[in-house]
Amino acid sequence: MMRTDAQIKQDILDAFTFHPNMDENQIGVLVKNGIVTLTGLFFSNAIKITVVKIIEKVAGVKAIAEGIKIGYMSNLNTTDTEIANAAINAIERNVSVPNGKVIVKVDNGWITLLGELEWAYEKDTIRRIAENVSGVKGITNNIILKKASIKPKNIKKKTR
C-alpha cells in the first residue's frame, strides 16, 4: 500500500520524539512524493547525522534532500584552532585508538582525518570522536588502513 506524504512526515516527526537530544522544533520537514526535504540549524554534526539515520528508516522515504546547516551564534563561533585542539585531545584520551597516528586538519569547521591505522574499528572510532567535537560541520575520513602483515609462513598450524 502506498503511503501518503502526510503519513511519512508524521512518522518522521514521531521518530524524532524518541531521541532525547533531538528538538523536532529545530527541524523543518517537507515531504513531497516520498522525497524528504530537511531544513534547520544544528549546533552539532552528530545530531545532523542522527536526523538523517532516523529518516532513512522511515517507510515510504524515497530520497532525502538535506538542507540542514551546522552553525553557531556569531559570539559563540568556534575557531578551526579550537576545533583541532578539541579533536586531538578527544582522540588522545580514547584508549581504543593509538596516539600520534592521525593528523587532524580543520578548514572552516570541516575536519579532514589523515594517517594510517591497522584496524577499521580504529578508523571508525576516530571518525565518531571527531564528529562529536563542538563546532564541527563535517568530516572527511581519509585515514588509510595498512595491509595485513601476516604471511602464511608466520602462521603455525596446530593439528591434534
ZADO-1210 file (C-alpha; in nm, 4 decimals, padded with zeros to 6 digits):
<atoms>
<atom x="00.0000" y="00.0000" z="00.0000" code="MET" pos="1"/>
<atom x="00.1330" y="00.3421" z="-00.0948" code="MET" pos="2"/>
<atom x="00.1934" y="00.5741" z="00.1993" code="ARG" pos="3"/>
<atom x="00.0892" y="00.9368" z="00.1770" code="THR" pos="4"/>
<atom x="00.3336" y="01.2220" z="00.2229" code="ASP" pos="5"/>
<atom x="00.1419" y="01.3276" z="00.5356" code="ALA" pos="6"/>
<atom x="00.1850" y="00.9778" z="00.6874" code="GLN" pos="7"/>
<atom x="00.5573" y="00.9773" z="00.6091" code="ILE" pos="8"/>
<atom x="00.6029" y="01.3240" z="00.7635" code="LYS" pos="9"/>
<atom x="00.4119" y="01.2249" z="01.0774" code="GLN" pos="10"/>
<atom x="00.6231" y="00.9083" z="01.1156" code="ASP" pos="11"/>
<atom x="00.9401" y="01.1184" z="01.0878" code="ILE" pos="12"/>
<atom x="00.8203" y="01.3688" z="01.3494" code="LEU" pos="13"/>
<atom x="00.7104" y="01.0838" z="01.5789" code="ASP" pos="14"/>
<atom x="01.0536" y="00.9197" z="01.5433" code="ALA" pos="15"/>
<atom x="01.2244" y="01.2437" z="01.6495" code="PHE" pos="16"/>
<atom x="01.0356" y="01.2430" z="01.9817" code="THR" pos="17"/>
<atom x="01.2086" y="00.9190" z="02.0858" code="PHE" pos="18"/>
<atom x="01.5529" y="01.0821" z="02.0795" code="HIS" pos="19"/>
<atom x="01.6291" y="01.2865" z="02.3935" code="PRO" pos="20"/>
<atom x="01.8888" y="01.5127" z="02.2245" code="ASN" pos="21"/>
<atom x="01.6544" y="01.5940" z="01.9392" code="MET" pos="22"/>
<atom x="01.4377" y="01.9043" z="01.9294" code="ASP" pos="23"/>
<atom x="01.1901" y="01.8442" z="01.6491" code="GLU" pos="24"/>
<atom x="01.1132" y="02.2179" z="01.6503" code="ASN" pos="25"/>
<atom x="01.4650" y="02.2825" z="01.5110" code="GLN" pos="26"/>
<atom x="01.3987" y="02.0734" z="01.2022" code="ILE" pos="27"/>
<atom x="01.1893" y="02.1688" z="00.9028" code="GLY" pos="28"/>
<atom x="01.0461" y="01.8608" z="00.7312" code="VAL" pos="29"/>
<atom x="00.8730" y="01.8765" z="00.3943" code="LEU" pos="30"/>
<atom x="00.7628" y="01.5589" z="00.2147" code="VAL" pos="31"/>
<atom x="00.6539" y="01.5509" z="-00.1495" code="LYS" pos="32"/>
<atom x="00.6218" y="01.2275" z="-00.3464" code="ASN" pos="33"/>
<atom x="00.8247" y="01.0445" z="-00.0806" code="GLY" pos="34"/>
<atom x="01.1157" y="01.2891" z="-00.1091" code="ILE" pos="35"/>
<atom x="01.2019" y="01.4422" z="00.2277" code="VAL" pos="36"/>
<atom x="01.3481" y="01.7929" z="00.2324" code="THR" pos="37"/>
<atom x="01.5120" y="01.8970" z="00.5585" code="LEU" pos="38"/>
<atom x="01.5932" y="02.2451" z="00.6805" code="THR" pos="39"/>
<atom x="01.7233" y="02.3768" z="01.0084" code="GLY" pos="40"/>
<atom x="02.0253" y="02.4874" z="01.2074" code="LEU" pos="41"/>
<atom x="02.2076" y="02.2498" z="01.4401" code="PHE" pos="42"/>
<atom x="02.4988" y="02.3034" z="01.6704" code="PHE" pos="43"/>
<atom x="02.6349" y="01.9507" z="01.6308" code="SER" pos="44"/>
<atom x="02.7219" y="01.7427" z="01.3271" code="ASN" pos="45"/>
<atom x="02.6400" y="01.4306" z="01.5320" code="ALA" pos="46"/>
<atom x="02.2756" y="01.5437" z="01.5634" code="ILE" pos="47"/>
<atom x="02.2601" y="01.6081" z="01.1880" code="LYS" pos="48"/>
<atom x="02.3849" y="01.2538" z="01.1226" code="ILE" pos="49"/>
<atom x="02.1293" y="01.1138" z="01.3676" code="THR" pos="50"/>
<atom x="01.8454" y="01.3001" z="01.1931" code="VAL" pos="51"/>
<atom x="01.9384" y="01.1519" z="00.8557" code="VAL" pos="52"/>
<atom x="01.9709" y="00.7995" z="01.0006" code="LYS" pos="53"/>
<atom x="01.6257" y="00.8300" z="01.1601" code="ILE" pos="54"/>
<atom x="01.4674" y="00.9373" z="00.8323" code="ILE" pos="55"/>
<atom x="01.6387" y="00.6598" z="00.6345" code="GLU" pos="56"/>
<atom x="01.4461" y="00.4065" z="00.8454" code="LYS" pos="57"/>
<atom x="01.1007" y="00.5543" z="00.7832" code="VAL" pos="58"/>
<atom x="00.8859" y="00.3528" z="00.5427" code="ALA" pos="59"/>
<atom x="00.7983" y="00.5317" z="00.2210" code="GLY" pos="60"/>
<atom x="01.1006" y="00.7629" z="00.2113" code="VAL" pos="61"/>
<atom x="01.2492" y="00.7565" z="-00.1394" code="LYS" pos="62"/>
<atom x="01.5130" y="01.0302" z="-00.1089" code="ALA" pos="63"/>
<atom x="01.6455" y="01.2891" z="00.1363" code="ILE" pos="64"/>
<atom x="01.7373" y="01.6436" z="00.0339" code="ALA" pos="65"/>
<atom x="01.9435" y="01.7585" z="00.3273" code="GLU" pos="66"/>
<atom x="01.9439" y="02.1343" z="00.3822" code="GLY" pos="67"/>
<atom x="02.0488" y="02.1214" z="00.7461" code="ILE" pos="68"/>
<atom x="02.3208" y="02.3687" z="00.8417" code="LYS" pos="69"/>
<atom x="02.5710" y="02.3358" z="01.1228" code="ILE" pos="70"/>
<atom x="02.6390" y="02.6701" z="01.2847" code="GLY" pos="71"/>
<atom x="02.6526" y="02.8843" z="01.5920" code="TYR" pos="72"/>
<atom x="02.5555" y="03.2263" z="01.7048" code="MET" pos="73"/>
<atom x="02.8373" y="03.4563" z="01.5974" code="SER" pos="74"/>
<atom x="02.9595" y="03.5274" z="01.9505" code="ASN" pos="75"/>
<atom x="02.9904" y="03.1549" z="02.0253" code="LEU" pos="76"/>
<atom x="03.1634" y="03.0607" z="01.6983" code="ASN" pos="77"/>
<atom x="03.4360" y="02.8005" z="01.7400" code="THR" pos="78"/>
<atom x="03.7627" y="02.8639" z="01.5559" code="THR" pos="79"/>
<atom x="03.9395" y="02.5998" z="01.3489" code="ASP" pos="80"/>
<atom x="04.2248" y="02.6001" z="01.6025" code="THR" pos="81"/>
<atom x="03.9825" y="02.5317" z="01.8887" code="GLU" pos="82"/>
<atom x="03.8188" y="02.2519" z="01.6896" code="ILE" pos="83"/>
<atom x="04.1590" y="02.0978" z="01.6055" code="ALA" pos="84"/>
<atom x="04.2719" y="02.1114" z="01.9691" code="ASN" pos="85"/>
<atom x="03.9445" y="01.9619" z="02.0944" code="ALA" pos="86"/>
<atom x="03.9571" y="01.6827" z="01.8333" code="ALA" pos="87"/>
<atom x="04.3185" y="01.5879" z="01.9105" code="ILE" pos="88"/>
<atom x="04.2540" y="01.5953" z="02.2861" code="ASN" pos="89"/>
<atom x="03.9455" y="01.3744" z="02.2483" code="ALA" pos="90"/>
<atom x="04.1320" y="01.1274" z="02.0254" code="ILE" pos="91"/>
<atom x="04.4300" y="01.1107" z="02.2629" code="GLU" pos="92"/>
<atom x="04.2014" y="01.0442" z="02.5615" code="ARG" pos="93"/>
<atom x="04.0448" y="00.7432" z="02.3912" code="ASN" pos="94"/>
<atom x="04.2295" y="00.4205" z="02.4767" code="VAL" pos="95"/>
<atom x="04.0806" y="00.2346" z="02.1779" code="SER" pos="96"/>
<atom x="04.2953" y="00.4176" z="01.9252" code="VAL" pos="97"/>
<atom x="04.6730" y="00.4683" z="01.9007" code="PRO" pos="98"/>
<atom x="04.8084" y="00.8178" z="01.9674" code="ASN" pos="99"/>
<atom x="05.0228" y="01.0010" z="01.7164" code="GLY" pos="100"/>
<atom x="04.8988" y="00.8083" z="01.4117" code="LYS" pos="101"/>
<atom x="04.6383" y="01.0564" z="01.2871" code="VAL" pos="102"/>
<atom x="04.6607" y="01.4156" z="01.1672" code="ILE" pos="103"/>
<atom x="04.3548" y="01.6365" z="01.2093" code="VAL" pos="104"/>
<atom x="04.3184" y="01.9130" z="00.9503" code="LYS" pos="105"/>
<atom x="04.0413" y="02.1711" z="01.0037" code="VAL" pos="106"/>
<atom x="03.9181" y="02.4164" z="00.7427" code="ASP" pos="107"/>
<atom x="03.6155" y="02.6343" z="00.8170" code="ASN" pos="108"/>
<atom x="03.4814" y="02.3812" z="01.0691" code="GLY" pos="109"/>
<atom x="03.5311" y="02.0822" z="00.8369" code="TRP" pos="110"/>
<atom x="03.7669" y="01.8133" z="00.9710" code="ILE" pos="111"/>
<atom x="03.9806" y="01.6017" z="00.7406" code="THR" pos="112"/>
<atom x="04.1379" y="01.2982" z="00.9095" code="LEU" pos="113"/>
<atom x="04.4700" y="01.1770" z="00.7684" code="LEU" pos="114"/>
<atom x="04.7017" y="00.8929" z="00.8645" code="GLY" pos="115"/>
<atom x="04.7473" y="00.5189" z="00.8550" code="GLU" pos="116"/>
<atom x="04.5993" y="00.2689" z="01.1003" code="LEU" pos="117"/>
<atom x="04.5924" y="-00.1077" z="01.1421" code="GLU" pos="118"/>
<atom x="04.2219" y="-00.1687" z="01.2051" code="TRP" pos="119"/>
<atom x="03.8898" y="-00.0467" z="01.0627" code="ALA" pos="120"/>
<atom x="03.7418" y="-00.0066" z="01.4126" code="TYR" pos="121"/>
<atom x="04.0178" y="00.2459" z="01.4919" code="GLU" pos="122"/>
<atom x="03.9300" y="00.4461" z="01.1805" code="LYS" pos="123"/>
<atom x="03.5586" y="00.4387" z="01.2673" code="ASP" pos="124"/>
<atom x="03.6212" y="00.5284" z="01.6319" code="THR" pos="125"/>
<atom x="03.8297" y="00.8314" z="01.5386" code="ILE" pos="126"/>
<atom x="03.5603" y="00.9477" z="01.2951" code="ARG" pos="127"/>
<atom x="03.2932" y="00.9192" z="01.5670" code="ARG" pos="128"/>
<atom x="03.5126" y="01.1065" z="01.8150" code="ILE" pos="129"/>
<atom x="03.5776" y="01.3869" z="01.5659" code="ALA" pos="130"/>
<atom x="03.2148" y="01.4288" z="01.4596" code="GLU" pos="131"/>
<atom x="03.1128" y="01.4864" z="01.8217" code="ASN" pos="132"/>
<atom x="03.3541" y="01.7765" z="01.8730" code="VAL" pos="133"/>
<atom x="03.1732" y="02.1072" z="01.9212" code="SER" pos="134"/>
<atom x="03.1795" y="02.3282" z="01.6121" code="GLY" pos="135"/>
<atom x="03.2420" y="02.0513" z="01.3577" code="VAL" pos="136"/>
<atom x="03.0435" y="02.0984" z="01.0377" code="LYS" pos="137"/>
<atom x="03.1507" y="01.7747" z="00.8718" code="GLY" pos="138"/>
<atom x="03.4141" y="01.5005" z="00.8435" code="ILE" pos="139"/>
<atom x="03.6240" y="01.3658" z="00.5593" code="THR" pos="140"/>
<atom x="03.7870" y="01.0452" z="00.6757" code="ASN" pos="141"/>
<atom x="04.0991" y="00.9894" z="00.4623" code="ASN" pos="142"/>
<atom x="04.2640" y="00.7500" z="00.7074" code="ILE" pos="143"/>
<atom x="04.4200" y="00.4568" z="00.5225" code="ILE" pos="144"/>
<atom x="04.4220" y="00.1032" z="00.6595" code="LEU" pos="145"/>
<atom x="04.7547" y="-00.0824" z="00.6465" code="LYS" pos="146"/>
<atom x="04.7563" y="-00.4103" z="00.4627" code="LYS" pos="147"/>
<atom x="04.7850" y="-00.7124" z="00.6888" code="ALA" pos="148"/>
<atom x="05.1452" y="-00.8053" z="00.7532" code="SER" pos="149"/>
<atom x="05.0692" y="-01.1672" z="00.8353" code="ILE" pos="150"/>
<atom x="05.2412" y="-01.4062" z="00.5977" code="LYS" pos="151"/>
<atom x="05.1454" y="-01.7707" z="00.5638" code="PRO" pos="152"/>
<atom x="05.4865" y="-01.8825" z="00.6881" code="LYS" pos="153"/>
<atom x="05.4240" y="-01.6931" z="01.0150" code="ASN" pos="154"/>
<atom x="05.1096" y="-01.8871" z="01.0923" code="ILE" pos="155"/>
<atom x="05.1653" y="-02.2102" z="01.2778" code="LYS" pos="156"/>
<atom x="04.9132" y="-02.4810" z="01.2242" code="LYS" pos="157"/>
<atom x="04.8141" y="-02.6948" z="01.5183" code="LYS" pos="158"/>
<atom x="04.6967" y="-03.0452" z="01.4446" code="THR" pos="159"/>
<atom x="04.5956" y="-03.2952" z="01.7014" code="ARG" pos="160"/>
</atoms>
